[in-house]
């Protein structure tokens, strides 16, 4: 099997989802777009995820990590490693919050470049799919992400404001 063979894998369970997210994050070469409800308890404060994302952002100053959430507070408050990345790579990493008008979107997903993705069927469902080398599926999810991103607003900064 070559490295560019289309592969879809079903998963069921939080640990499988975390592993699939790790795989997608590790496969990113240029852009990593992630949409979640609140990023709570899915590995975003783990040392391994921190190192993977840090390596991705260090690889090229043009690399982009875009995190989109309905509720970014768990990510901002309880994931200090993500906030360290935001402070260190504020030029290539962004955290946005969806507006009320998009709160009906309930299917979390992550897309690496235009090739790999992971998606769950619903926030409350631990089942989903991991896709490798699926440019058509990745393109559709990236398009959905960009539409949501355009309506959303920045909600976290790597700098501290004030006196």
Secondary structure, DSSP 8 states (H G I E B T S, - for coil): --TT--EEEEEESHHHHHHHHHHHHHH-SSEEEEEESS-TTSSTTSHHHHHHHHHHHHH-TT-EEEEEES--HHHHHH-HHHHHHHHHTTTTEEEEE--GGGTT----EEEETTTEEEEES-TT--EEEEEES-HHHHHHHHHHHHHHHHH-EE---SS----
